[in-house]
């Protein structure tokens, strides 16, 4: 009991005051079957002792493994004595779903770290964020590959793409009969539109709108600002103007001015088009409902205030996985959303959330 508590407390201390005694190196991980090497970053404390290996899969972001919040997190993890490898998923920095490529990169990185001198025996731990979370779970469910895996952590992930798409357009989500509605960050809806409209090969008109949405999402990512920031409105006007007149209405569903939300009827109609496209053309985008067994411990974590992927999706993933996972915990925290913290109000509320988060971290670090 409480075997992970010392590491959890070291993590929190290092999160608050980033450590300076870490070694960081850039590596090239051999690609599978002669593919190009995969760039990655390894962070650990110095010294010759063996350290538990962690492979962290970043989300669909322009900065990729250089995302400031991710860098801060992996440095805090390394301060606990972990050896952390973050491979670059180039398709994700280009805002393309590409789950097959992410699977290949994750498995290549985990195998490389597992076999590397200085990595403690007994398997590496996989940690996936956002769109990386279900990919980490899928990899851990492979009975052959999982021999190299000690545990898996899925942070801010999802189970059902239709529900994620709906949230990105409407802010609506639900759990066990309780409905929620927030104003979502439109960043994800632009990525959803860019990828799913691109996959609709039979409709050439979609390609122009898809590229405009990818350009808009790239701008927000490069500038590291929320998609709802009105500073992006002039770019929306220019992108809309560049489209043929008949395609502007479709663009408006995804990218209205910052002070407006998509028309609900139009949003629901486009969902009926996008979801079948995603499930048909990108089947690995939704692996969780199809996982039959995970033989290693699983830790699910999500921020309640997440405006990119709703916290109810991690609860849903937990429901799917509970019958097929022997060691599973699911926790929702108010301290972290997708990459930020949500306001908690009173000191007692902050204290309660702090205790819950320490318990969640303890459950994660007991995997080591």
C-alpha angles and dihedrals in degrees: 000000000000091000091144097046098095091052091046091054092047089051092053093047091051092045089056094043110023110226122242099198097080130114117223126187138175114232139182114225116206111251122233118268096358096313119149117285116267118234116227145164124234119198126183144135115273125256137080100269120115114257133200111260123233125185113201121199112203123213133249100295136132094236092049111179089000094065104133096228091047092049090051091049097049091048090053089049092050090052088066090063097269125138104223125197121189112188119200116244099202094190089058093053085054088051095245120140096224097158092171091058091046090053092052092048094047093050094045091049094047092048091048094050093042091056096040120113109252095035112117115244122247100071138292127269119240120215121184127186126206108322087007092062099075090041090058090049092049092051091050090054092062104101093209099044093041090070085081093047127087099181144333133232120197113192122188094350136143145222107201121048094197091058091046091050091048092051091051091055103034108015089233123138137148144196128196094340097316114116124209132189129187135158103264127213102258092217092094094047089056091052091046091050094045093051102037096042089049089053091054091090095172094063112063092182089069093061094070093049091045092055092046091053092048089052091051094048091047091054092052091047095047091049091041094227130134115267090239094062109122089219085083094058096091089054090051089054092051094046091048091050090053092058125087110262093250093058099049095084090059091049089051091059091061103031115032118157115290093257093057137063128219116276104266096223092048091045093053091047094053090048088061087058100040101047097058089045092054094046093047101040101031105030096162089062088082108039104140099081089052098051110114101185142358113194098191129068116280127205119191120193133173139170114241092218096053110144095184103051118011119242090234088073092066089049087052092049089051091053092051094046101041095085093047101041123072095199114034134150126179121195134177117202134191093208099076131034118179094312103338141054124257122228110264103189117210127041093246089054091050091047092051092049091046091055092047091050092050088052090050092050091047089056091051096048094046084074087074 
